[in-house]
Amino acid sequence: MFENFSLHLPKKENYFFPILTSGKIIKEKNQCFIPLSINLNHASTDAYHVSLFLENLQKDLNCF
């Protein structure tokens, strides 16, 4: 059974792409929940861009 996906890098301080880690989809009372973790390097990404990504992700998931 799928529980989660995780990516571990040996030298992640030099890795500038965001890393998304998701958990198992949980269904409760006509709603779906997906645990999500975002690891990023603040040299290349800031909270504003993460908030835009999460807003767009939520919009896409609402249409699904």
N, C-alpha and C positions, 0 to 999 in steps of 0.2 A: 504494500500500500504506500502511495506517495505521501510523505510527511512534509518535506521542504526541499528547497534547492539552495545551495550555498557555494560561493566561489571564494577560494582562499589563494592568495598570491604570495609568493615568497618575499618580494620586495615591494609591498603595496605603497610605501611612502613615495615611490617613483612612478606610481600608476595614477594617471590623471583622469581616467574615465570613471563615471559613477558605477558602483556595483549595486545591483538590486538583488535582494534576497527575499524570496516569497515563501509563504507557508501553505499548508493545506487549505483548500477552500472549505469553509464551514457554512452549512445551510441551516438557518433557523427562521421559522415563521415567515416564509416567503421572502427572506432576505439572504444574500450571500455575503460572506466576509472573507477577505483575503489578507492575512497578515503580510506586511511589507516592511522591509528595512532597506534604507539607502545609506551606503557608505560612500563618501566622496572626499576628494582632496580639495581643501578650501583655496588652494592656489589657482584652481581652474573653475570652480563652481561656487556659487553663493546661494544663500537661502531663497532669494527672490526667484531664481531660475528653478529651484526645486519646487517652490510653491506653484509656479506656472505649470510645471510638469504634472504635479499632483492634481491640480484643478482640471487639466485636460484629460488626465487618466480617469478621473471620476466621471467626467462628462461622457467619455467613451464607454465606460462600464455601465452607466445609467441607460445607455441605448442598447446594451447587449441583451 
